[in-house]
Amino acid sequence: MKTINNIKTYDKYKDSGIEWIGEIPFDWNIRKIKYCCNLYTGNSISDDEKDNYILNENSIPYIATKDIDADTNSINYDNGLYIPLNNKDFKIAPSNSSLLCIEGGSAGKKIGFTDKDVCFVNKLCCFSSKENFNSKFLYYILQSDEFLTDFNLKMTGLIGGVSQIAIKNISIATPKIEEQNRITNYLDKKCGEVDRVVEVQKLIIEKLKEYKQSVITEAVTKGLDKNAPLKDSSIEWIGKIPQDWEIGRIKYNYYLKGRIGWQGLKASEFLDEGAYLITGTDFLNGRVNWETCYHISEERYNEAPEIHVKRDDLLITKDGTVGKIAYIDNKPEKVSLNSHLLIIRPNNKNYKNRFLYWVIQSEIFEKYYQLSQNGTIMASLSQEKISNFSFALPEKDTQIKVSEYLDKKCSEIDKAISEKEVLIEKLTQYKKSLIYECVTGKRRVSERHCEECK
């Protein structure tokens, strides 16, 4: 056994002949997946059929693509759909087999290892191991970035998919079954340790986000003086506010304007230079990412002066991700809006848009949006609904102080969140590298490692 960069390796290697695998230990073999596993896809269930498949004593869970978590690879067995065991029309993924999405937007991104017999949707492919092959060993192979890169090269079709035939003919590196077992046990332990740390970090991030939300909501409804006397705002989504604060409504205090439809503007007219055109996808962390913006001609820019963007404007999305906002603290000379966006601009010097920026990020705007739905599921928030939004409004100096406080406090919280996200990314990359090194023989898992896993 050799050691390279603190990694235990094998004494002798050979070329695998497969680019994504590279060199493998001398006594390992290259085999196609079809010689290691049986592959088959499942069965779809239409929406009007779902009521027919409920839990009973002789049924097993039905797994859809949405039931597999792309981050943790965990499977949700409790979605409420169950298939009777005597229904021979449905294929079964047996316990200790892998389910990989091979079609659609989640192709290659969702994989789970099932510990029970399940039925499954036709976009998932079951990998059930043959004799003398550890099915969990293949599960780890399917997770490696290098395998997924090769998988994605075989993607075809408008919605994207990889055929079973193509997958069956993908080559993988295979040691003897005893070594597969050692590697699998080792990866179960090491990946489990990483997953637990990642899960803790994610929980901390969620707590930080909740804390940030509470800080924002408290500041824009109660101010910074904890001892200030309060009064009832008489607004359901606001509650009590300081006695010297008023209630503001966007329609009375702000200019609100958006592009009227597309005004004939077509994607074919987008240019590589010229006046900037902002869309909702250009919003990044409360600002506009100017590098991703489209450009339009001078003629197109001049035809809609009512939506020319100015410094200190607040932009909000009314469709798609409703309520997503961007504050314009600096800008190129000429900027216009695409459809689905609105400009919010104070019509009085006593109103500070930075304060409203934080108001819209608070819980009160979310509550207002939910109440505005009137029991329906809305994919958008109309200009009229936004204009009728009421919020607690202090005098200008207090608006400035609250905004400055939130700029600083939320920046600190965001920094803490970012540090956790960086740690998660490092741990995720370590896990992926560890898996690849082990399943291709770049790292040797010894008997001692196996003992440590017990």
Sequence and secondary structure as in RCSB ss.txt:
>XXXX:A:sequence
MKTINNIKTYDKYKDSGIEWIGEIPFDWNIRKIKYCCNLYTGNSISDDEKDNYILNENSIPYIATKDIDADTNSI
NYDNGLYIPLNNKDFKIAPSNSSLLCIEGGSAGKKIGFTDKDVCFVNKLCCFSSKENFNSKFLYYILQSDEFLTD
FNLKMTGLIGGVSQIAIKNISIATPKIEEQNRITNYLDKKCGEVDRVVEVQKLIIEKLKEYKQSVITEAVTKGLD
KNAPLKDSSIEWIGKIPQDWEIGRIKYNYYLKGRIGWQGLKASEFLDEGAYLITGTDFLNGRVNWETCYHISEER
YNEAPEIHVKRDDLLITKDGTVGKIAYIDNKPEKVSLNSHLLIIRPNNKNYKNRFLYWVIQSEIFEKYYQLSQNG
TIMASLSQEKISNFSFALPEKDTQIKVSEYLDKKCSEIDKAISEKEVLIEKLTQYKKSLIYECVTGKRRVSERHC
EECK
>XXXX:A:secstr
 EEETTEEE S EEE S TTT EEETT EEEEGGGTEEEEE     GGGGGG    TTEEEEE GGGB TTT  B
   SS EEETT TTS EE SSEEEEE BSTTTTT EEEESS EEE TTEEEEEE TT  HHHHHHHHHSHHHHHH
HHHT BTTTTB  HHHHHT EEEE  HHHHHHHHHHHHHHHHHHHHHHHHHHHHHHHHHHHHHHHHHHHHHH S 
TT  EEE   TTT EEETT EEEEHHHHEEEEE  TTTT  GGG BSSSEEEE GGGEETTEE GGG EEE HHH
HHT GGG   TT EEEESBSSTT EEE SS  S EEE TTEEEEEESSTT  HHHHHHHHTSHHHHHHHHHHTTT
S  SB  HHHHHT EEEE  HHHHHHHHHHHHHHHHHHHHHHHHHHHHHHHHHHHHHHHHHHHHTTSS   HHHH
HHT 
